[in-house]
């Protein structure tokens, strides 16, 4: 698994978010008072737990007395694939029904996202449509009207007006208005809610001398101007990638972030496919044929399980258009000329080479047990010129810039869509919501330029491809992984919930790729049973007898059963009380130096209980401390505590921490009550002690 290093963004305070969370979690806030029944009734998709939370945080902000000043611009920082558009669709109905908004401006920086959103909001026959049809609130039928220019002065009853536009078009309209064009004076007549998608494009995170930064800063000014035309106006921003490590961006958003839902949490909670990396030294055709065999193996598994219309899709990623075109031509020629003898020879030749890949080993084993003539016929039927789409675009154009490509790529899950393989140079940009992508093949190219920008784009591509495909199994559609545990948790079944990234085996590239995964908290596993380490030695050492004739010994390891570690005591933690020295540097000048020596007389200190794990009222503090330490992510804990079934069991069970008491060893001269922040810091240290043990 890629080592997930949490960026400093995780530790930065977001006061509005914290204030909302504390208020909503307090005894004085009735969480059940606002269940958003009218939203659930009118949305096509069932709201997920975290989506409901996002809406609850929005609701909290808008019922505050100072909402017009403090909460008129808010950001939802939610993981790619987590359904930000569903939250946006619900927010429109909420603002309309409870805050009296009838006029909305949706903006993005690409026409692809605008076109996709038009399908989402207005085309009720589209598979991507977000609402139930018809929309009914309090017995009244609600209509959506598309706005070309400005909003009507005399609007119709029960009607929501939405203007969808790119920020470039809106900026041009307002800053250089033509005849009958939109002006700021027009917009000043209305109460308007701005919905800014992929909002990271509107940040001032680059130097002012940069031409593009100046342009984007002007876009930001346009939005600020519109929002300032009416004190009741609102601006809701949505993005998965907000670079708050940059001081300018953090200062802008620290009081505007209203909800966060990070990618690793999204993946750990089962809302995405699992992601595995397959790295190989093979040539492109071999890599592609491996991907085809794995892709077709999934299709056969789905058929065996009675899953209807399961169509796994492949994406072939190159850096250069010329390379992509050549690889496509070579691929189609290879498939067209493939014979059963060729396929058998390929599998037998690669079985040993790829023995460490569990996925490929299982696929080879399966295909060798099948009629390979029939297998070749199916492969040639599924992968040919008719089922191939090439969306190579250079420059700044996105993968969805062509309208025909947009329709084809935005409906890949549809039964009548024939495409199985996509060749692309552009990254999987904002606006592509494909769910049935299962294999991404990274093409090897001469003069490979391996930069962090390259791998960052590829990490984003994988993150978007990891969206979960909600196929129907045993008559039920699920939006979370269902084969992680239980009697159906076989490796075969899990392939239906796993994305494989077939990549090149280059040490610098892999290192950069892992850093890119860490940067965006993308959990990627390595499909293999070993890691390869390399080292260089000095020429002088290579000439020694020790190097030439010496022997290398290693100890044989013995597998210890998981059942040997069924309680916290099995890890050597038998004392049910942990005492942590209190050392708050901000009070150092007020206390005698003896309190900061490691030798402190017992008579000089008192013991304050910070957290009692048997007391449910302490769970909120405990859960917050656990969330701050990446070791206590359930996926990580399972590696070290295989018998733990859940975080809740770990906290409450007598076998684990259920009887633990954490105490602070506090100098008597420090006569103040420990603050919640101080308690949290002490509990952090106690959990680190447990982690180390």
C-alpha positions as CSV (number, residue, x, y, z in Angstrom):
1,X,0.0,0.0,0.0
2,X,1.2,3.5,-0.7
3,X,2.3,5.1,2.5
4,X,-0.4,7.6,3.2
5,X,1.3,10.7,4.6
6,X,-1.3,13.2,5.7
7,X,-0.5,16.6,4.5
8,X,-0.3,19.6,6.8
9,X,-3.8,20.5,5.7
10,X,-5.1,17.8,8.1
11,X,-3.6,19.7,11.0
12,X,-4.7,23.2,10.0
13,X,-7.6,24.6,12.0
14,X,-10.8,25.5,10.2
15,X,-12.7,27.6,12.7
16,X,-16.1,27.6,10.9
17,X,-16.0,23.9,10.4
18,X,-15.0,23.3,14.0
19,X,-17.7,25.7,15.3
20,X,-20.4,24.0,13.2
21,X,-19.2,20.5,14.3
22,X,-19.2,21.5,18.0
23,X,-22.6,23.1,17.7
24,X,-24.2,20.2,15.8
25,X,-22.7,17.6,18.2
26,X,-23.8,19.6,21.3
27,X,-26.7,18.6,23.5
28,X,-28.5,21.8,22.5
29,X,-28.7,21.0,18.7
30,X,-31.6,18.8,17.7
31,X,-30.2,16.7,14.9
32,X,-33.5,15.1,14.2
33,X,-35.4,18.4,13.9
34,X,-34.3,18.8,10.3
35,X,-34.4,15.4,8.6
36,X,-34.7,16.9,5.0
37,X,-37.5,14.6,4.1
38,X,-38.5,16.8,1.2
39,X,-34.9,16.6,-0.2
40,X,-34.8,12.8,0.1
41,X,-38.2,12.5,-1.6
42,X,-37.0,14.6,-4.6
43,X,-33.5,13.3,-5.2
44,X,-32.9,10.4,-7.5
45,X,-30.1,9.0,-5.4
46,X,-30.4,8.2,-1.7
47,X,-28.4,10.6,0.4
48,X,-25.4,9.0,2.0
49,X,-24.6,9.6,5.6
50,X,-21.8,12.1,4.9
51,X,-23.9,13.9,2.3
52,X,-26.6,14.4,4.9
53,X,-24.0,15.7,7.3
54,X,-22.8,18.2,4.6
55,X,-26.4,19.5,4.2
56,X,-26.8,19.6,8.0
57,X,-23.7,21.8,8.3
58,X,-25.0,24.1,5.5
59,X,-28.4,24.3,7.4
60,X,-26.6,25.2,10.6
61,X,-24.7,28.0,8.9
62,X,-27.8,29.6,7.4
63,X,-29.8,29.7,10.6
64,X,-27.2,31.8,12.3
65,X,-28.0,35.5,12.9
66,X,-24.9,36.6,11.2
67,X,-25.2,34.3,8.1
68,X,-25.3,37.2,5.7
69,X,-21.9,38.4,6.9
70,X,-20.1,35.3,8.1
71,X,-21.6,32.5,6.1
72,X,-22.3,33.9,2.6
73,X,-19.4,32.1,1.0
74,X,-18.8,28.5,2.0
75,X,-16.7,25.7,0.6
76,X,-17.5,21.9,0.6
77,X,-14.1,20.1,0.4
78,X,-15.3,16.6,-0.6
79,X,-13.4,13.6,-2.2
80,X,-13.6,12.9,-5.9
81,X,-16.5,10.6,-6.5
82,X,-18.2,11.3,-3.2
83,X,-21.2,12.9,-4.9
84,X,-20.6,16.6,-4.6
85,X,-23.1,17.2,-7.4
86,X,-25.8,15.4,-5.3
87,X,-25.1,17.7,-2.4
88,X,-25.3,20.7,-4.8
89,X,-28.6,19.4,-6.2
90,X,-30.0,19.1,-2.6
91,X,-28.6,22.5,-1.7
92,X,-30.5,24.1,-4.5
93,X,-33.8,22.7,-3.2
94,X,-32.9,23.7,0.3
95,X,-32.0,27.3,-0.6
96,X,-35.2,27.5,-2.7
97,X,-37.6,26.1,-0.1
98,X,-36.1,27.4,3.2
99,X,-34.1,30.5,2.2
100,X,-36.3,31.9,-0.6
101,X,-33.7,31.6,-3.5
102,X,-35.2,31.3,-7.0
103,X,-32.1,32.4,-9.0
104,X,-28.9,30.4,-9.3
105,X,-25.7,30.8,-11.3
106,X,-23.7,27.6,-11.8
107,X,-20.1,28.1,-12.9
108,X,-17.1,26.0,-13.7
109,X,-13.9,26.7,-15.7
110,X,-14.7,24.1,-18.5
111,X,-17.6,23.7,-20.9
112,X,-17.4,19.9,-20.2
113,X,-18.5,20.4,-16.6
114,X,-21.2,22.8,-17.7
115,X,-22.5,20.4,-20.3
116,X,-22.5,17.6,-17.8
117,X,-24.4,19.7,-15.2
118,X,-27.0,20.7,-17.8
119,X,-27.7,16.9,-18.2
120,X,-27.8,16.5,-14.4
121,X,-30.3,19.3,-13.8
122,X,-32.5,19.5,-16.9
123,X,-32.5,16.2,-18.9
124,X,-34.9,14.0,-16.9
125,X,-34.4,11.1,-19.4
126,X,-30.6,11.1,-18.8
127,X,-29.1,8.4,-16.6
128,X,-27.2,11.2,-14.9
129,X,-30.3,13.2,-14.0
130,X,-30.2,14.0,-10.2
131,X,-33.8,14.5,-9.3
132,X,-37.0,12.5,-9.0
133,X,-39.5,13.4,-11.7
134,X,-41.6,15.4,-11.0
135,X,-40.1,17.5,-8.2
136,X,-42.8,18.1,-5.6
137,X,-42.4,20.2,-2.4
138,X,-45.4,20.8,-0.1
139,X,-47.8,19.5,-2.7
140,X,-46.5,21.9,-5.3
141,X,-44.8,20.9,-8.5
142,X,-41.4,22.6,-8.9
143,X,-39.9,23.4,-12.4
144,X,-36.4,24.2,-13.4
145,X,-35.9,26.9,-16.1
146,X,-32.7,27.3,-18.1
147,X,-31.5,31.0,-18.2
148,X,-29.7,32.1,-21.3
149,X,-29.1,35.7,-20.4
150,X,-30.5,37.3,-17.3
151,X,-33.2,36.3,-14.8
152,X,-36.8,37.3,-15.4
153,X,-38.1,40.3,-13.5
154,X,-41.5,38.6,-13.1
155,X,-40.7,35.0,-12.4
156,X,-43.2,32.2,-12.6
157,X,-44.5,30.6,-9.4
158,X,-42.8,27.4,-8.2
159,X,-39.9,27.8,-10.6
160,X,-36.2,27.7,-10.0
161,X,-34.1,29.6,-12.6
162,X,-30.5,28.4,-13.3
163,X,-27.9,30.0,-15.5
164,X,-25.1,27.6,-16.3
165,X,-21.9,29.1,-17.7
166,X,-18.2,28.9,-17.6
167,X,-16.4,31.5,-15.6
168,X,-14.7,32.8,-18.7
169,X,-18.0,33.4,-20.5
170,X,-19.6,35.0,-17.4
171,X,-16.6,37.3,-16.9
172,X,-16.6,38.4,-20.6
173,X,-20.4,39.0,-20.4
174,X,-20.2,41.2,-17.4
175,X,-16.9,43.0,-18.0
176,X,-17.6,43.7,-21.7
177,X,-21.4,43.7,-22.1
178,X,-22.9,43.7,-25.6
179,X,-26.3,44.6,-26.8
180,X,-29.0,43.0,-24.6
181,X,-26.1,41.3,-22.7
182,X,-25.9,40.6,-19.0
183,X,-24.7,43.4,-16.7
184,X,-24.0,43.8,-13.0
185,X,-27.0,46.2,-12.9
186,X,-29.2,43.3,-14.1
187,X,-27.9,41.0,-11.4
188,X,-28.3,43.6,-8.7
189,X,-32.0,43.3,-9.0
190,X,-32.1,39.7,-7.7
191,X,-31.2,37.6,-4.8
192,X,-28.7,35.1,-6.3
193,X,-26.9,31.9,-5.1
194,X,-23.7,31.1,-6.9
195,X,-22.7,27.4,-7.2
196,X,-19.0,27.2,-8.1
197,X,-17.9,23.7,-9.1
198,X,-14.2,22.6,-9.1
199,X,-13.6,25.8,-7.1
200,X,-9.9,25.3,-6.8
201,X,-9.6,27.0,-10.2
202,X,-10.7,30.3,-8.6
203,X,-7.9,30.6,-6.0
204,X,-5.2,33.1,-5.7
205,X,-2.5,30.4,-5.1
206,X,0.0,31.6,-7.7
207,X,2.1,34.6,-8.1
208,X,0.5,37.8,-9.3
209,X,3.1,38.1,-12.0
210,X,1.8,34.9,-13.6
211,X,-0.5,35.7,-16.5
212,X,-2.8,32.8,-15.8
213,X,-3.0,33.9,-12.1
214,X,-4.1,37.4,-13.1
215,X,-6.8,35.9,-15.2
216,X,-8.1,33.6,-12.5
217,X,-7.8,36.4,-10.0
218,X,-10.1,38.4,-12.2
219,X,-12.6,35.5,-12.2
220,X,-12.5,35.6,-8.5
221,X,-13.2,39.3,-8.5
222,X,-16.2,38.7,-10.8
223,X,-17.7,36.3,-8.2
224,X,-16.9,38.7,-5.3
225,X,-18.6,41.5,-7.2
226,X,-21.8,39.5,-7.9
227,X,-21.9,38.3,-4.3
228,X,-21.6,41.8,-3.0
229,X,-24.5,43.1,-5.1
230,X,-27.0,41.9,-2.4
231,X,-26.2,41.1,1.2
232,X,-28.5,38.1,0.9
233,X,-26.5,36.5,-1.9
234,X,-24.7,33.3,-1.3
235,X,-21.7,31.5,-2.9
236,X,-21.3,27.7,-2.4
237,X,-18.1,26.2,-3.7
238,X,-17.3,22.6,-4.3
239,X,-14.0,20.9,-4.8
240,X,-12.0,17.8,-4.0
241,X,-8.6,19.5,-4.2
242,X,-8.0,22.7,-2.3
243,X,-4.4,23.5,-1.7
244,X,-4.5,25.0,1.8
245,X,-0.8,24.3,2.3
246,X,-0.3,27.5,0.4
247,X,-0.7,30.4,2.8
248,X,-2.8,32.6,0.5
249,X,-5.3,29.8,-0.1
250,X,-5.5,28.9,3.6
251,X,-6.1,32.5,4.6
252,X,-8.9,32.7,2.0
253,X,-10.6,29.5,3.0
254,X,-9.9,28.9,6.7
255,X,-13.2,30.5,7.7
256,X,-15.1,29.3,4.7
257,X,-14.7,25.5,4.8
258,X,-18.1,24.3,6.1
259,X,-17.6,20.6,5.4
260,X,-14.6,18.2,4.7
261,X,-14.8,14.6,3.6
262,X,-11.3,13.3,2.6
263,X,-10.5,10.7,0.0
264,X,-8.9,8.1,2.4
265,X,-12.0,8.2,4.6
266,X,-14.2,7.9,1.5
267,X,-12.3,4.8,0.4
268,X,-12.0,3.2,3.8
269,X,-15.8,3.5,4.3
270,X,-16.3,1.4,1.1
271,X,-17.7,4.0,-1.2
272,X,-15.1,3.4,-3.9
273,X,-13.4,0.6,-5.7
274,X,-10.2,-0.7,-4.1
275,X,-7.2,0.3,-6.1
276,X,-4.2,-1.9,-6.9
277,X,-1.0,-1.1,-8.9
278,X,0.4,-3.6,-11.3
279,X,3.9,-2.6,-12.4
280,X,5.7,-4.5,-15.1
281,X,8.7,-4.4,-17.4
282,X,6.7,-5.8,-20.3
283,X,6.1,-4.0,-23.6
284,X,2.9,-2.2,-24.3
285,X,1.1,-5.0,-26.2
286,X,1.9,-7.5,-23.4
287,X,0.6,-5.0,-20.8
288,X,-2.5,-4.4,-22.8
289,X,-3.2,-8.1,-23.4
290,X,-2.8,-8.7,-19.6
291,X,-5.3,-6.0,-19.0
292,X,-7.7,-7.4,-21.5
293,X,-7.5,-10.9,-19.9
294,X,-8.2,-9.4,-16.5
295,X,-11.0,-7.2,-17.9
296,X,-12.7,-10.1,-19.6
297,X,-12.2,-12.3,-16.5
298,X,-14.3,-9.8,-14.6
299,X,-17.0,-10.0,-17.2
300,X,-17.1,-13.8,-16.9
301,X,-17.3,-13.5,-13.1
302,X,-20.2,-11.1,-13.3
303,X,-22.0,-13.4,-15.7
304,X,-21.5,-16.4,-13.3
305,X,-22.9,-14.3,-10.5
306,X,-26.0,-13.3,-12.6
307,X,-25.1,-9.6,-12.6
308,X,-26.8,-8.1,-15.6
309,X,-25.2,-5.8,-18.2
310,X,-21.8,-5.7,-16.5
311,X,-19.4,-4.0,-18.9
312,X,-15.9,-3.3,-17.5
313,X,-14.1,-0.5,-19.4
314,X,-10.3,0.0,-20.0
315,X,-8.5,3.4,-20.4
316,X,-5.1,3.5,-22.1
317,X,-3.1,6.6,-21.0
318,X,-0.2,8.1,-23.0
319,X,1.7,11.3,-22.8
320,X,1.9,12.0,-26.5
321,X,-0.8,11.9,-29.2
322,X,1.5,10.2,-31.7
323,X,2.3,7.5,-29.3
324,X,-1.3,6.9,-28.4
325,X,-2.3,6.6,-32.0
326,X,0.4,4.1,-32.7
327,X,-0.4,2.1,-29.6
328,X,-4.1,2.0,-30.6
329,X,-3.2,0.8,-34.1
330,X,-0.8,-1.9,-32.7
331,X,-3.5,-3.0,-30.2
332,X,-6.2,-3.4,-32.8
333,X,-3.9,-5.3,-35.0
334,X,-2.8,-7.6,-32.2
335,X,-6.4,-8.4,-31.2
336,X,-7.5,-8.9,-34.8
337,X,-4.7,-11.4,-35.4
338,X,-4.9,-13.2,-32.1
339,X,-5.4,-17.0,-32.2
340,X,-6.1,-19.5,-29.5
341,X,-2.5,-20.9,-29.9
342,X,-1.1,-17.3,-29.5
343,X,-3.2,-16.8,-26.4
344,X,-2.2,-20.1,-24.8
345,X,1.5,-19.4,-25.6
346,X,1.2,-15.9,-24.1
347,X,-0.4,-17.2,-20.9
348,X,2.1,-20.0,-20.4
349,X,5.0,-17.6,-21.1
350,X,3.7,-15.0,-18.6
351,X,2.6,-17.3,-15.8
352,X,6.0,-17.5,-14.3
353,X,7.0,-13.9,-15.1
354,X,3.9,-12.6,-13.3
355,X,3.7,-15.3,-10.6
356,X,3.8,-12.6,-7.9
357,X,0.7,-10.9,-9.2
358,X,-2.3,-12.5,-7.6
359,X,-4.7,-10.9,-10.0
360,X,-2.9,-12.0,-13.2
361,X,-2.1,-15.5,-11.7
362,X,-5.8,-16.1,-11.1
363,X,-6.7,-14.8,-14.5
364,X,-4.2,-17.1,-16.2
365,X,-5.4,-20.0,-14.2
366,X,-8.9,-19.3,-15.2
367,X,-8.3,-18.9,-18.9
368,X,-6.2,-22.1,-19.1
369,X,-9.2,-24.0,-17.8
370,X,-11.5,-22.5,-20.6
371,X,-12.0,-23.0,-24.3
372,X,-9.4,-20.6,-25.6
373,X,-11.0,-20.5,-29.1
374,X,-14.2,-19.2,-27.5
375,X,-12.1,-16.8,-25.4
376,X,-10.4,-15.3,-28.4
377,X,-13.8,-15.0,-30.2
378,X,-15.2,-13.0,-27.2
379,X,-12.1,-10.8,-26.9
380,X,-12.3,-10.0,-30.6
381,X,-16.0,-9.2,-30.3
382,X,-15.5,-7.0,-27.3
383,X,-12.3,-5.2,-28.4
384,X,-12.3,-4.0,-32.0
385,X,-12.6,-0.7,-33.9
386,X,-16.3,-0.4,-33.2
387,X,-15.7,-0.7,-29.4
388,X,-12.7,1.6,-29.3
389,X,-12.9,5.4,-28.8
390,X,-10.0,7.7,-29.2
391,X,-10.2,11.1,-27.4
392,X,-6.7,12.4,-27.9
393,X,-6.7,16.1,-27.3
394,X,-3.6,18.3,-27.0
395,X,-3.1,21.6,-25.3
396,X,-5.6,22.7,-22.7
397,X,-8.5,20.8,-24.2
398,X,-10.2,18.4,-21.9
399,X,-11.1,14.8,-22.6
400,X,-14.8,15.8,-23.0
401,X,-14.3,18.8,-25.2
402,X,-15.9,17.1,-28.2
403,X,-19.7,16.9,-28.0
404,X,-19.8,13.4,-29.5
405,X,-17.1,12.2,-27.2
406,X,-18.9,13.7,-24.3
407,X,-22.1,11.8,-25.0
408,X,-20.2,8.5,-25.5
409,X,-18.0,8.9,-22.5
410,X,-20.7,10.2,-20.2
411,X,-22.9,7.1,-20.9
412,X,-20.3,4.3,-20.7
413,X,-22.5,2.5,-18.1
414,X,-25.5,2.4,-20.4
415,X,-26.4,-1.0,-21.9
416,X,-26.4,0.2,-25.5
417,X,-23.1,2.0,-25.3
418,X,-20.6,-0.2,-27.2
419,X,-17.3,1.2,-26.0
420,X,-14.9,-1.0,-24.0
421,X,-11.5,0.7,-24.4
422,X,-10.5,4.4,-24.5
423,X,-7.3,5.8,-25.8
424,X,-6.4,9.2,-24.3
425,X,-3.6,11.7,-23.9
426,X,-5.5,14.2,-21.8
427,X,-6.0,13.2,-18.1
428,X,-9.4,12.2,-16.9
429,X,-10.5,15.8,-16.3
430,X,-13.3,17.3,-14.2
431,X,-16.6,16.4,-15.8
432,X,-16.1,12.7,-16.4
433,X,-18.2,10.6,-14.1
434,X,-17.6,7.1,-15.4
435,X,-18.2,4.4,-12.9
436,X,-17.4,1.1,-14.7
437,X,-13.7,1.9,-15.4
438,X,-11.7,-1.1,-14.1
439,X,-8.3,-1.1,-15.8
440,X,-6.0,1.9,-16.6
441,X,-3.0,1.1,-18.6
442,X,0.0,3.4,-18.5
443,X,1.9,3.3,-21.8
444,X,5.7,3.3,-21.8
445,X,7.3,6.0,-23.9
446,X,10.7,6.9,-25.1
447,X,12.3,9.9,-23.5
448,X,9.9,9.6,-20.6
449,X,9.6,12.8,-18.6
450,X,8.9,11.7,-15.1
451,X,7.9,14.8,-13.0
452,X,5.6,15.3,-10.1
453,X,3.2,17.1,-12.3
454,X,2.9,14.0,-14.5
455,X,2.3,11.7,-11.5
456,X,-0.1,14.2,-9.8
457,X,-2.3,14.1,-12.9
458,X,-2.2,10.3,-13.0
459,X,-3.1,10.1,-9.3
460,X,-6.1,12.3,-10.0
461,X,-7.0,10.1,-12.9
462,X,-6.9,7.0,-10.7
463,X,-8.9,8.8,-8.0
464,X,-11.6,9.5,-10.4
465,X,-11.5,6.0,-11.9
466,X,-11.9,4.5,-8.4
467,X,-15.6,5.6,-8.3
468,X,-17.7,2.7,-7.2
469,X,-19.9,1.0,-9.9
470,X,-23.3,0.2,-8.2
471,X,-24.1,-3.0,-10.1
472,X,-27.1,-5.2,-9.3
473,X,-26.3,-8.4,-7.4
474,X,-29.0,-10.7,-6.1
475,X,-31.6,-8.2,-7.1
476,X,-30.1,-5.4,-5.1
477,X,-28.0,-2.4,-6.1
478,X,-25.3,-1.2,-3.6
479,X,-23.4,2.0,-3.5
480,X,-20.6,0.6,-1.3
481,X,-18.3,-2.4,-1.6
482,X,-20.1,-5.6,-0.6
483,X,-17.4,-8.3,-1.0
484,X,-14.9,-7.0,1.6
485,X,-16.1,-9.4,4.2
486,X,-18.6,-12.3,4.7
487,X,-19.1,-15.5,2.8
488,X,-19.0,-13.8,-0.6
489,X,-15.6,-12.2,0.1
490,X,-13.7,-14.3,-2.5
491,X,-10.9,-12.9,-4.5
492,X,-12.9,-13.4,-7.7
493,X,-15.8,-11.4,-6.4
494,X,-13.5,-8.7,-5.1
495,X,-12.2,-8.2,-8.7
496,X,-15.7,-6.7,-9.5
497,X,-14.9,-3.9,-6.9
498,X,-11.2,-3.3,-7.8
499,X,-9.5,-1.0,-10.2
500,X,-6.1,-2.0,-11.5
501,X,-3.5,0.5,-12.6
502,X,-1.1,-1.3,-15.0
503,X,2.0,0.9,-14.9
504,X,5.6,1.1,-15.9
505,X,8.3,-0.3,-13.7
506,X,10.6,2.7,-13.3
507,X,12.0,3.5,-9.8
508,X,11.9,7.3,-10.2
509,X,8.4,7.1,-11.7
510,X,7.1,4.8,-8.9
511,X,8.6,7.0,-6.2
512,X,7.0,10.1,-7.6
513,X,3.7,8.2,-8.1
514,X,3.7,7.2,-4.5
515,X,4.3,10.7,-3.4
516,X,1.4,11.9,-5.5
517,X,-0.8,9.2,-3.9
518,X,0.2,10.4,-0.5
519,X,-0.5,14.0,-1.4
520,X,-4.1,13.3,-2.2
521,X,-4.6,10.6,0.4
522,X,-5.3,8.0,-2.3
523,X,-5.0,4.5,-0.9
524,X,-3.3,2.3,-3.6
525,X,-2.2,-1.3,-2.9
526,X,0.6,-3.1,-4.7
527,X,-0.5,-6.3,-6.4
528,X,2.4,-8.5,-5.4
529,X,3.8,-10.6,-2.5
530,X,7.2,-8.9,-2.2
531,X,9.0,-5.5,-2.4
532,X,12.2,-5.2,-4.3
533,X,15.0,-3.1,-2.7
534,X,18.2,-2.1,-4.5
535,X,21.5,-0.8,-3.2
536,X,24.8,0.3,-4.8
537,X,28.2,-0.5,-3.3
538,X,31.6,1.0,-3.8
539,X,33.8,-0.6,-6.5
540,X,36.5,-1.1,-3.8
541,X,34.1,-3.2,-1.7
542,X,33.2,-5.3,-4.8
543,X,36.9,-6.3,-5.0
544,X,37.0,-7.7,-1.5
545,X,37.0,-11.4,-0.6
546,X,34.0,-10.8,1.6
547,X,31.9,-9.6,-1.3
548,X,33.2,-12.3,-3.7
549,X,33.1,-15.3,-1.4
550,X,31.0,-14.3,1.7
551,X,27.7,-15.9,2.5
552,X,24.4,-14.1,3.3
553,X,22.2,-15.7,5.9
554,X,18.6,-14.8,6.9
555,X,16.3,-16.1,9.5
556,X,13.3,-18.2,8.5
557,X,10.1,-16.5,9.7
558,X,7.2,-18.4,11.3
559,X,3.6,-17.2,10.8
560,X,1.9,-16.5,14.2
561,X,-1.9,-17.2,14.2
562,X,-4.0,-14.1,14.5
563,X,-5.8,-15.7,17.5
564,X,-2.6,-15.3,19.5
565,X,-3.4,-11.6,19.6
566,X,-7.0,-11.4,20.7
567,X,-6.7,-8.8,23.4
568,X,-4.7,-5.7,24.4
569,X,-2.9,-7.8,27.0
570,X,-1.4,-10.0,24.3
571,X,0.6,-6.9,23.2
572,X,2.1,-6.5,26.6
573,X,-0.3,-3.7,27.8
574,X,-1.5,-5.0,31.1
575,X,-1.7,-1.8,33.1
576,X,-5.2,-0.3,32.7
577,X,-4.0,3.2,33.6
578,X,-1.7,5.4,31.5
579,X,-0.2,8.5,33.2
580,X,1.0,11.3,30.9
581,X,3.2,14.1,32.2
582,X,1.5,17.5,31.5
583,X,3.9,19.9,29.8
584,X,2.4,22.9,28.3
585,X,5.1,25.2,26.9
586,X,2.9,28.2,26.9
587,X,2.9,28.2,30.7
588,X,6.5,27.6,31.1
589,X,7.4,31.1,32.3
590,X,4.8,30.8,35.1
591,X,6.0,27.5,36.5
592,X,9.2,26.5,38.3
593,X,11.8,24.7,36.2
594,X,11.5,21.6,38.4
595,X,8.2,20.7,36.7
596,X,10.1,20.3,33.4
597,X,12.7,18.0,34.8
598,X,12.1,14.3,34.4
599,X,12.4,13.8,38.1
600,X,9.3,15.3,39.9
601,X,8.3,14.6,43.5
602,X,4.9,12.9,43.8
603,X,3.9,15.5,46.4
604,X,4.3,18.2,43.8
605,X,1.7,16.8,41.3
606,X,-1.9,15.8,41.1
607,X,-3.6,13.3,38.7
608,X,-6.4,14.6,36.6
609,X,-8.5,12.0,34.7
610,X,-8.4,13.0,31.0
611,X,-10.4,10.2,29.4
612,X,-12.1,7.1,30.9
613,X,-12.8,4.6,28.1
614,X,-15.6,3.1,30.1
615,X,-17.4,6.4,30.2
616,X,-19.5,7.1,27.0
617,X,-19.4,10.8,27.6
618,X,-15.7,10.7,26.9
619,X,-16.1,9.0,23.5
620,X,-16.3,12.2,21.5
621,X,-12.8,13.3,22.8
622,X,-11.5,9.7,22.3
623,X,-12.8,9.5,18.7
624,X,-11.3,12.9,17.9
625,X,-7.9,11.8,19.2
626,X,-8.0,8.6,17.2
627,X,-8.9,10.5,14.1
628,X,-5.8,12.7,14.5
629,X,-3.5,9.6,14.4
630,X,-3.2,7.8,11.1
631,X,-2.2,4.6,12.9
632,X,-5.8,4.3,14.2
633,X,-7.4,4.2,10.7
634,X,-9.2,0.8,10.8
635,X,-7.4,-0.4,7.6
636,X,-4.0,0.2,9.3
637,X,-5.0,-1.2,12.7
638,X,-6.2,-4.4,11.1
639,X,-2.6,-5.1,10.1
640,X,-1.4,-5.0,13.7
641,X,-4.6,-6.0,15.5
642,X,-6.1,-8.6,13.2
643,X,-8.8,-9.7,15.7
644,X,-10.3,-6.2,16.1
645,X,-13.6,-6.0,14.3
646,X,-14.3,-2.3,14.5
647,X,-13.0,1.0,16.0
648,X,-16.0,1.0,18.3
649,X,-15.0,-2.4,19.7
650,X,-11.4,-1.2,20.1
651,X,-12.6,1.7,22.2
652,X,-15.4,-0.1,24.3
653,X,-14.5,-3.8,24.6
654,X,-13.0,-5.1,27.8
655,X,-10.6,-7.1,25.7
656,X,-9.2,-3.9,24.3
657,X,-9.3,-0.4,25.7
658,X,-12.7,-0.5,27.4
659,X,-11.2,-0.3,30.9
660,X,-8.4,2.1,30.1
661,X,-8.1,5.3,32.0
662,X,-5.8,8.1,30.8
663,X,-4.6,10.5,33.5
664,X,-2.6,13.7,33.3
665,X,0.2,14.2,35.8
666,X,-0.2,17.9,36.5
667,X,1.9,20.2,38.7
668,X,0.0,21.4,41.8
669,X,1.0,25.0,41.1
670,X,-0.9,24.8,37.8
671,X,-4.3,25.5,39.4
672,X,-6.4,25.7,36.3
673,X,-8.7,23.1,34.9
674,X,-7.4,21.4,31.8
675,X,-8.9,22.8,28.7
676,X,-10.4,20.4,26.0
677,X,-7.4,21.2,23.8
678,X,-5.0,20.3,26.6
679,X,-6.9,17.0,27.2
680,X,-6.8,16.2,23.6
681,X,-3.0,16.8,23.5
682,X,-2.5,14.5,26.5
683,X,-4.7,11.8,25.0
684,X,-2.7,12.0,21.7
685,X,0.4,11.2,23.7
686,X,-1.3,8.2,25.5
687,X,-2.4,6.8,22.2
688,X,1.1,7.1,20.8
689,X,2.4,5.1,23.8
690,X,-0.2,2.3,22.9
691,X,0.7,2.5,19.2
692,X,4.4,2.1,19.9
693,X,3.8,-0.9,22.3
